[in-house]
Amino acid sequence: MPATTLFCAPFLTIFNSAGDPVVGAHVTIFAAGTSTPQNVYTDAALGTPWLQPITTDAAGQSTGPIYVSPTPSLKIMVVDSLGAPVPGYPCDNWTPPSIT
């Protein structure tokens, strides 16, 4: 099984600057410093990629966990349902925590 780590569990939740969940946010993951899409996965075996962008539901959450490979570093872009960047994004050069 490949080395994996959870990007978020059990769900990714996106909040706006007021602390409210962002319904219909679009989350896209790229290789750090680029606009090259990077696969993220629905399962720890890294067998089933998420379709991107990942869209948040009525609670501002992804519909499941997001798993990533420990490399490469990532750029996370989040926009609202109208395409405006969500405060705090993009987040570039994010590296998953080490796994043991």
C-alpha positions as CSV (number, residue, x, y, z in Angstrom):
1,M,0.0,0.0,0.0
2,P,1.4,3.5,-0.8
3,A,2.3,5.9,1.9
4,T,-0.7,8.2,2.5
5,T,-1.9,10.8,4.9
6,L,-5.2,12.4,5.5
7,F,-5.6,15.9,4.1
8,C,-8.7,16.2,6.1
9,A,-11.0,13.8,8.0
10,P,-13.8,13.0,8.2
11,F,-14.6,16.0,5.9
12,L,-13.0,19.1,4.6
13,T,-15.0,22.1,5.9
14,I,-14.6,25.5,4.3
15,F,-15.5,28.7,6.2
16,N,-15.8,32.3,5.2
17,S,-14.2,35.2,7.1
18,A,-17.3,35.4,9.4
19,G,-16.9,31.7,10.3
20,D,-19.9,30.5,8.4
21,P,-19.6,27.4,6.2
22,V,-19.2,28.1,2.5
23,V,-21.9,26.2,0.6
24,G,-20.9,25.2,-3.0
25,A,-17.2,26.1,-2.5
26,H,-14.9,24.6,-5.2
27,V,-11.7,23.1,-3.9
28,T,-8.9,22.4,-6.5
29,I,-5.5,20.9,-5.6
30,F,-2.4,21.6,-7.6
31,A,1.3,20.8,-7.4
32,A,2.9,23.6,-5.3
33,G,3.7,26.7,-7.2
34,T,1.9,25.6,-10.4
35,S,-1.4,25.3,-12.1
36,T,-0.8,21.6,-12.7
37,P,-3.7,19.6,-11.1
38,Q,-2.6,17.1,-8.5
39,N,-4.6,14.0,-7.7
40,V,-6.1,13.6,-4.2
41,Y,-8.0,10.5,-3.3
42,T,-11.2,9.2,-1.6
43,D,-9.4,6.2,-0.1
44,A,-6.2,5.4,1.8
45,A,-4.9,3.1,-0.9
46,L,-4.8,6.1,-3.3
47,G,-6.9,4.1,-5.7
48,T,-9.9,6.4,-6.4
49,P,-9.1,10.0,-7.2
50,W,-11.6,12.8,-6.3
51,L,-13.1,14.5,-9.3
52,Q,-12.0,18.1,-9.0
53,P,-13.0,20.6,-8.2
54,I,-14.4,19.1,-5.0
55,T,-17.6,20.9,-4.2
56,T,-18.8,21.5,-0.7
57,D,-22.3,20.6,0.4
58,A,-25.0,22.5,2.4
59,A,-22.8,22.2,5.5
60,G,-19.7,23.6,3.6
61,Q,-18.1,20.1,3.7
62,S,-16.7,17.6,1.2
63,T,-18.7,14.4,1.0
64,G,-15.9,12.3,2.5
65,P,-12.2,12.3,3.6
66,I,-9.4,13.5,1.3
67,Y,-6.2,11.5,1.2
68,V,-2.9,12.7,-0.3
69,S,0.5,11.2,-1.1
70,P,3.1,12.7,1.3
71,T,4.8,14.3,-1.8
72,P,4.8,16.6,-3.6
73,S,3.9,19.8,-1.8
74,L,0.5,21.2,-2.8
75,K,-1.3,24.4,-3.6
76,I,-4.9,24.5,-2.4
77,M,-7.3,26.8,-4.2
78,V,-10.8,27.5,-2.9
79,V,-13.3,29.7,-4.5
80,D,-17.0,30.3,-3.6
81,S,-19.9,29.2,-5.8
82,L,-19.5,32.4,-7.8
83,G,-15.8,31.9,-8.4
84,A,-14.5,34.5,-5.9
85,P,-11.5,33.3,-3.8
86,V,-12.3,32.3,-0.2
87,P,-10.2,34.3,2.3
88,G,-7.1,32.4,3.2
89,Y,-6.7,30.8,-0.2
90,P,-4.8,29.9,-2.2
91,C,-2.6,28.1,0.2
92,D,0.7,27.3,-1.6
93,N,3.5,24.9,-0.6
94,W,1.4,23.0,1.8
95,T,3.1,19.7,2.9
96,P,1.2,16.9,4.6
97,P,2.3,16.1,8.1
98,S,4.7,13.2,8.5
99,I,3.2,9.9,8.9
100,T,4.5,7.1,11.1
